[in-house]
Amino acid sequence: MILSHVCLFVAGAAAAAVVREASKSESLHDGAVRLAAAGLRAADVVSAATQTIADEAADINAEARRQARIDAAVKERLADLEEGIRAEVTAEVDGTEVDE
């Protein structure tokens, strides 16, 4: 994101220099103004696209963290259940009763 801001700054400085030189001629001045306006529109598009990418990355990160918490909780509950199930199955195989 910082790189895009630096690129936009450099593009803006270059556009300002072009506009300053082009202001000496009316047709060049008009062209420079149009070019500067196009550069500003492009900067807006790039900023919007960059923000969209950052938002999507944050959403993906949040979902991954959520899923990791769910997986950890399920693993913990399965471990708790496994002890009881293992005792029941062992008792069935051995033909003994399980203490409840």
trRosetta pair geometry for C-beta under 8 A, 3 or more apart (Angstrom, degrees):
i j d omega theta_ij theta_ji phi_ij phi_ji
1 4 5.8 -50 -153 31 35 110
1 5 6.7 35 149 -17 64 103
1 50 5.8 123 -113 174 83 131
1 54 7.0 28 -73 -69 130 133
2 5 5.6 -55 -153 36 37 112
2 6 6.4 38 150 -20 68 103
3 6 5.6 -52 -148 35 33 111
3 7 6.3 34 153 -18 65 105
4 7 5.6 -51 -147 37 33 113
4 8 6.3 36 152 -20 65 105
4 46 5.9 -172 -166 151 125 121
4 47 7.4 159 136 -86 133 59
4 50 5.6 -129 35 -79 170 152
5 8 5.6 -53 -147 37 32 112
5 9 6.4 36 152 -22 64 103
6 9 5.6 -51 -149 33 32 113
6 10 6.4 30 153 -16 65 105
7 10 5.8 -55 -147 38 31 109
7 11 6.2 31 153 -18 65 108
8 11 5.6 -54 -144 39 31 112
8 12 6.2 34 154 -22 64 106
8 43 4.9 90 -133 -127 118 114
8 46 7.1 -170 -74 78 114 140
8 47 7.9 31 -74 -58 155 100
9 12 5.7 -56 -149 36 29 112
9 13 6.4 28 153 -18 65 104
10 13 5.7 -52 -147 36 32 110
10 14 6.3 31 154 -17 65 107
11 14 5.7 -55 -147 39 31 111
11 15 6.2 32 153 -21 65 107
11 39 5.7 -173 150 -161 116 124
11 43 7.3 -175 82 -73 136 109
12 15 5.6 -53 -144 37 31 112
12 16 6.3 35 153 -23 64 103
12 39 7.1 159 -88 138 58 133
12 43 7.8 30 -62 -72 102 151
13 16 5.6 -51 -149 32 31 113
13 17 6.6 32 152 -18 63 103
14 17 5.8 -53 -152 35 34 111
14 18 6.4 33 151 -17 65 106
15 18 5.6 -54 -148 38 34 112
15 19 6.2 36 153 -22 67 106
15 32 7.7 142 -171 -172 74 86
15 35 6.6 -166 -135 119 101 99
15 36 4.7 124 173 -106 126 83
15 39 5.2 -123 -79 34 151 168
16 19 5.6 -53 -145 36 30 112
16 20 6.3 35 154 -23 64 104
16 36 7.9 82 -71 -112 47 125
17 20 5.7 -51 -148 32 31 113
17 21 6.6 22 156 -9 64 106
18 21 6.1 -62 -150 43 30 104
18 22 5.8 21 157 -14 68 117
18 32 5.4 -174 128 -132 93 111
18 35 6.8 -55 112 92 143 143
18 36 7.8 -176 78 -62 110 94
19 22 5.7 -61 -135 45 27 107
19 23 6.2 45 158 -43 63 99
19 29 7.6 65 -159 -140 67 63
19 32 4.4 152 -105 153 61 128
19 33 7.0 86 -125 -72 108 55
19 36 5.7 19 -69 -53 127 136
20 23 6.0 -45 -155 9 25 117
21 24 6.7 -43 177 6 43 110
21 28 7.9 -69 116 143 74 135
21 32 8.0 165 68 -91 71 151
22 25 6.4 -70 -168 51 57 87
22 28 3.9 -140 -155 141 88 99
22 29 5.2 160 133 -83 88 43
22 31 6.6 -116 -166 69 144 91
22 32 3.6 152 73 -37 153 141
23 28 7.8 -98 -35 98 16 96
23 29 4.8 71 -117 -107 43 107
23 32 7.2 -83 -54 59 63 150
24 28 7.2 -2 63 69 69 131
24 29 7.6 174 38 -58 30 102
25 28 3.8 62 75 21 110 113
25 29 6.2 -172 85 -19 50 84
26 29 5.4 -51 -142 32 27 117
26 30 6.5 28 157 -18 62 101
27 30 5.8 -49 -149 34 32 110
27 31 6.5 32 151 -16 63 106
28 31 5.5 -54 -148 40 34 113
28 32 6.1 37 153 -22 67 106
29 32 5.7 -55 -147 36 29 111
29 33 6.4 30 153 -20 63 104
30 33 5.7 -53 -149 34 31 112
30 34 6.5 30 153 -16 64 105
31 34 5.7 -55 -150 38 32 111
31 35 6.2 34 151 -20 66 107
32 35 5.4 -52 -145 37 33 114
32 36 6.2 35 154 -20 66 104
33 36 5.7 -51 -146 36 30 111
33 37 6.3 32 153 -19 63 106
34 37 5.6 -54 -148 37 31 112
34 38 6.3 32 152 -19 65 105
35 38 5.7 -53 -148 36 31 111
35 39 6.4 35 151 -21 63 105
36 39 5.5 -52 -150 34 33 115
36 40 6.5 34 152 -19 65 102
37 40 5.7 -52 -150 35 33 111
37 41 6.5 34 151 -17 64 103
38 41 5.6 -52 -149 37 34 112
38 42 6.3 36 151 -20 66 104
39 42 5.6 -52 -146 36 32 112
39 43 6.3 36 152 -22 64 103
40 43 5.5 -49 -147 33 33 114
40 44 6.6 37 152 -20 63 101
41 44 5.6 -52 -153 33 34 113
41 45 6.5 34 150 -18 65 104
42 45 5.6 -53 -150 36 35 112
42 46 6.3 34 153 -18 67 106
43 46 5.7 -54 -145 38 31 110
43 47 6.2 32 155 -19 65 107
44 47 5.8 -55 -146 37 29 111
44 48 6.3 28 156 -18 64 107
45 48 5.8 -56 -148 37 29 110
45 49 6.3 27 155 -17 65 108
46 49 5.8 -56 -146 39 30 109
46 50 6.1 31 155 -20 65 108
47 50 5.7 -55 -145 37 29 112
47 51 6.3 29 156 -19 64 106
48 51 5.8 -55 -148 36 29 110
48 52 6.4 33 152 -22 63 105
49 52 5.6 -52 -149 33 32 114
49 53 6.5 33 153 -18 64 104
50 53 5.8 -54 -151 35 32 111
50 54 6.4 30 152 -17 65 106
51 54 5.6 -54 -147 38 33 111
51 55 6.2 35 154 -20 66 106
52 55 5.8 -54 -147 36 29 111
52 56 6.3 28 155 -17 64 107
53 56 5.8 -55 -147 38 30 110
53 57 6.3 31 154 -20 64 107
54 57 5.7 -54 -147 36 30 112
54 58 6.4 32 153 -20 64 105
55 58 5.7 -54 -150 35 31 111
55 59 6.5 32 152 -19 65 105
56 59 5.6 -52 -149 35 34 113
56 60 6.4 34 153 -19 66 104
57 60 5.7 -52 -146 36 32 111
57 61 6.3 34 153 -20 64 107
58 61 5.6 -54 -147 37 31 113
58 62 6.3 32 155 -20 65 105
59 62 5.8 -54 -147 36 30 110
59 63 6.4 28 155 -17 64 107
60 63 5.8 -56 -148 38 30 110
60 64 6.3 31 153 -20 65 107
61 64 5.7 -54 -147 35 30 111
61 65 6.5 29 155 -17 64 105
62 65 5.8 -55 -149 37 31 110
62 66 6.3 34 151 -21 64 106
63 66 5.5 -52 -147 35 33 115
63 67 6.3 32 154 -19 65 106
64 67 5.8 -53 -145 38 30 110
64 68 6.4 34 153 -22 63 105
65 68 5.6 -53 -148 34 32 113
65 69 6.6 32 153 -18 64 102
66 69 5.9 -56 -155 34 31 109
66 70 6.5 30 150 -18 65 106
67 70 5.5 -52 -148 36 35 113
67 71 6.2 37 153 -20 67 106
68 71 5.7 -52 -144 37 31 112
68 72 6.3 32 155 -20 64 106
69 72 5.8 -55 -147 36 30 111
69 73 6.4 28 155 -17 64 107
70 73 5.9 -59 -150 38 30 109
70 74 6.3 28 154 -18 66 108
71 74 5.8 -55 -145 38 30 110
71 75 6.2 32 156 -21 64 107
72 75 5.7 -54 -147 35 29 113
72 76 6.5 30 154 -19 63 106
73 76 5.8 -54 -150 35 31 111
73 77 6.4 26 155 -14 65 106
74 77 5.9 -58 -147 40 31 107
74 78 6.1 32 155 -20 66 108
75 78 5.8 -54 -145 37 29 111
75 79 6.4 33 154 -23 62 104
76 79 5.8 -53 -152 32 30 113
76 80 6.7 30 151 -17 63 104
77 80 5.6 -52 -152 35 37 113
77 81 6.3 32 153 -15 68 107
78 81 5.7 -57 -145 41 33 109
78 82 6.1 46 153 -36 66 103
79 82 5.6 -45 -146 21 30 119
79 83 7.6 38 157 -24 56 93
80 83 6.6 -51 -170 18 33 108
80 84 7.9 18 146 -2 61 104
81 84 6.0 -63 -162 41 45 106
81 85 6.0 37 149 -16 78 113
82 85 5.7 -61 -142 43 33 109
82 86 5.8 36 160 -25 69 108
83 86 5.9 -55 -146 34 24 111
83 87 6.6 23 155 -18 61 106
84 87 5.8 -55 -150 34 31 110
84 88 6.4 30 153 -18 65 106
85 88 5.7 -55 -149 36 33 112
85 89 6.2 27 156 -15 68 108
86 89 6.0 -56 -143 40 29 107
86 90 6.1 31 156 -21 64 109
87 90 5.8 -55 -144 37 28 112
87 91 6.3 29 155 -20 62 108
87 98 5.5 111 135 -139 98 117
88 91 5.8 -59 -151 36 28 110
88 92 6.4 29 152 -20 64 105
88 98 5.2 -27 -101 -65 59 164
89 92 5.6 -51 -148 34 34 113
89 93 6.3 31 155 -16 66 106
90 93 5.9 -57 -147 39 30 108
90 94 6.0 14 159 -5 66 114
91 94 6.0 -63 -137 49 27 101
91 95 7.8 -122 168 49 54 8
91 96 4.9 -97 -147 77 78 77
91 97 6.2 -1 -170 163 131 9
91 98 4.2 -127 -11 -61 167 89
92 95 7.5 26 179 -72 26 37
